[in-house]
Every structure is written in C-alpha cells, then in structure tokens.
Amino acid sequence: MSWSLLVTPLHCAAEDGVLEWAADAESSFGLPDEPPAARELPTVAQVLSTFRGAGCHGVPWFQVAGFDVTSDLSGCPDPATCASVGGLDLGEVSLGVEGADGDQLVKLDQAVTDIGFRKPASSAVLAATVALASQAGPLLVFNGSGEHVFVVSPGDDPTHLAQHWPW
C-alpha cells in the first residue's frame, strides 16, 4: 500500500468548498477562520524551481512541452538510504495544471492548481511546501484518506511546523 499527500493553494480549496470538509478532518493545523484572498497561482516553472531550490528530488509523473523536467526534478540519488539520512525525496510528483487534461503535455507558464506526492519522504513535502508557500501563499496539505489537514503559510517557521506535522 502506498500513501500520498496533496497540496493546493488554500484560496483554491476555499473556492471548491474543501475548507468545510477540512474542518471536519480527524486532525487539522492552521486552518483559518476566513479563507484567504485569491492570488495568482504559481506556474509550472516556479514550482519546479522551488523544488530544486529547496533541495528536493523526485520522479515527475508529468511532461513539459519542450523541456526536460529532470533538469529541475530528478530521481532520488540513493533510494536505499535517502529517508534514513533526512533526504528530501518527494516520491512520484504529479501536477494539476489549469487547462490541461490528464496525460497532456503541460507548459512551463501554465498555472498549477494542485500537487500530488505519492510515496514521499514526509520531511521533503514539508520542505517543499514551506518553500512554495513563500510565493504561492497559504497552502493546504492533506493525505489521501483526508484524515489529516495542515496549512502552511508564508513566513511560517519550519521548526515549529515540524513539531505539528502529522506525517
């Protein structure tokens, strides 16, 4: 059995009614009383650059037209020991992109509406989410079963977040 974590901008979750569902989760952290204002979504290029800047790696489950994704998101250099040494393996990474359908190639300038991580190192998702929140705004993180929800906002202290991170 594999596990997954999903990340979406909090304002998108609010627009889709997900905040009501999130409030009923088994555990939650950082959910606001009021949804944040809408803001510009990060592009595919910004997300990839953020992952690289955070020192994360993973296996892309998407293709970008005219671009080698592995230049920014490469596979784990040492899967046997990565997790035990605090490696930042995002696992299998998928992107939800505005205007793209399923297996369609995406473009670097398209907006990312959500990110999925299958079989990630938990610490890698936290590092990537903290880095991405600084440009994308508050992000809602939840697991595939929906029992845990977590909000990461710009300026949050990663050490403080790690103390509450349920994964």
N, C-alpha and C positions, 0 to 999 in steps of 0.2 A: 504494500500500500504506500502510495506517495502522498505528500502533503503539499499544499500550496498557500501562498499569500498573495493577496491582491491589493493594489494601491490605486487610488483615484483621487483627483483633486476634491477637496471637501465641498466646494461650491457645486461641483457636478453631482455629487452624492445628494446634496440638498435638493437640487432641481429634479432628481429622479425619485425622490421620496425615500431614499436609503437611510436618511437620518432617523426617521421614525422606526425603521427596522433596527438600526444600530442601537437605539436607546433601549431596546428590549433584549440585547445580547446578554449572554451569561456574564461577561465581564467587559468593561469599557474603560477607556482612559482618554481624557482630554476632549470629550465631546462638548461642544459649545452649546449654550442655551439658544443662541440665534445663529443661523447659518451665515457664513462669511459672504461678502460681496463677490460677485462673479469677477473673474480676472482672465487674462489671456492664458491659454493653455501652453505648456511647453511643446516645442517641436521635437520631432524625432532626433534631429541633430543635437538639440540641447540635452535631451535625455541621455543619449549615448555619450556625449561629452561629460556630463555629470557623473555617469557610472565610471568612466575612465579616470576622472579627477578624484573620485572617492577611492580609487584603488581596487574597484570591484571587477570581477570577471564572471563570465557565464556563457551559456550556449544560446545564441539567438534563434528563436523559433519564428523568425520573420526575415524578409529580404527587402533591401532598399534598392530601388532602381538606380543603376549606375554607380553603386557604392559598395565597397567591401566592408560589411558590418564588423567583421572580425578585427578590423584595424582599431576599433573602439571597444568591442566586446568580444574578447577571446575566451576560449575554453579554459578550464581550470588547469594550471600548470602542474599540479600534483594532487590529484583526487584522493590518493591514499592517505595523505596526512593533512590536507588543507584545513579541514574543520578542527582538527586537534591542535593546530598551531595558530588558530584565530584567523584563518584565511577568509577572504571576502568573496566566496563563491555564491553567485546569485542563482545558480542552478539553470534551469531552462527558462529563458525570458521570452515573454510574448508581449506585444504592444497592441492596444486598441487604438486605432487611428481614425480620426474623423474622415469620412468619405471613402474608407477602404472596406472591402468585403473579403472576409476570410483569408484565403491564400494569395490574394492580390499583392503585387509589389507595392510598397509604400515609398513615399518621397521624403527626403530629409526635411523639407519645410512643412510637412503636414503636422497638425496638432495631435498630441497624444492625450486620449481621454482616460486610459487606464493601463496599468502594467501588471502582468501576472508573472509570478515566480514559482516554478514547480521544483521541488526538492532543493530549496536554497539553504544556505547556512543562515540561521536566524540573524546573527550579527551583521551579515552582509546586507540583508534587507534593511536593517536599521540604519546602517551607514549610508546606503544609497538613498533612503527616504529622507534622512536628515539633510543630505547634500541637495537633493532635489527640491525640498520644501523652501530653501532659500530663494529659489527663483520661481517656483510654481505656486507658492502659497501653501496654506494648510492642506495636508494630505490625510486621507482616511485609509488605514491599513486594516485588513481583516483576513481571517483564514477561510479556507474553502468551506468549512462547515458553518461559518458565521457565528461561532460561539464567542469569539473574542473580536473586539474592535478597538482601534487605537488611533489617535490623531497626533500627527507630528506637524508642528507649526514652525515658521521661520524664527530663528533665534533660540529655539529650544536647546537646552543643554543635553548633549548626547549621554553624558554620565547619568544625569537624572532620569532620562528616558529609559536607559538600560535597566535601571532598578525596577521599573514598572512593566517593561516589555514582556508580554506573556508567552513569547515563543522562545 
